[in-house]
Amino acid sequence: MSNIKLFESKKIRSVWNEKEQKWYFSVIDIISVLTESNRPRKYWSDLKKKLLKEGYEQLSEKIGQLKLEAEDGKKYMTDIADTETLMRLIQSIPSPKAEPFKRWLAKVGYERLEEIENPELASKRIREIYRAKGYSDEWIEKRLRGIAVRDELTNEWKKRGVKEQIEFAILTSEISKATFGLTPSEYKVVKNLPGKGENLRDHMTDLELIFSMLGEASTTEITKKTDTKGFDQNKTAAKKGGKIAGDAREALEKETGKKVVSNENYLQLTEKKKRKLK
């Protein structure tokens, strides 16, 4: 399960390993946070050499690699480490943020274990994060419901032999095209989102979220009903599910004379609020 964690408002890419029941974090992101270096990759390269010279081969062996999404929206092999390895690594980085960061790491791990025991805690924490960013309670409820609908669909895809990442992205794009007439990347252009690191759905209006849910929920039902297998059959189901939402969207637009797809994004809305407060 890939995720983005925040430490002092800075993004740290992370992955939850279900089998091992622990988090793995992007080493580069952590180096960047602790050192505030403009060249965290160079810093990490030099630090690895230093650790090897000092005889810490075992620490180096514990550094793994996974494909994580970068700012350009593409996935690259990235060095990752678990909490135990990072605790040792942090000792080699002179930083006033080292101790606060250690406490943050421990807290993240503890909270995840709590959420496994009580899934409602995860939902509560997500609500708190969105609320702190200024989203309304009504929007938050739709966003959380959309996450649940999305999870149900991706779980079906996994069971039916669809490969994660690339094939998931293609199927999601098919649903989006049939629902809104736009692929996610085209949608981001309409929303005028800076960089590809932004989550499109965090910038959707209530209606956009509703039709996204309808497209994915419809796809899930068709997938179950027709017992799809493999990528090609699921691609057909995705197009059909998206078309159901697309037809409903067009019907609403015809009735109201107003387009569902909006160029409004959360960044613009928050900027408007700031100007009003001045």
KAQUIBEL-V562047 format. One record per pair of residues at least 24 apart in sequence whose C-alpha atoms are under 6 Angstrom apart, sorted by the first residue. I is the first residue (numbers start at 1). J is the second residue. Records with the same first field share a line. If there is no record, write none. Layout:
I: J ; J
This chain:
23: 82
24: 80 ; 81 ; 82
25: 80 ; 81
26: 79 ; 80
27: 79 ; 80
34: 95 ; 97
71: 197
72: 196
73: 196 ; 197
146: 213
153: 220
160: 229 ; 230
161: 230
162: 230 ; 231
171: 235
174: 239
175: 238 ; 239 ; 242
178: 242 ; 243 ; 246
179: 242 ; 243 ; 245 ; 246
190: 263
191: 263 ; 265
203: 265 ; 266
211: 245
214: 245
215: 241 ; 242 ; 245
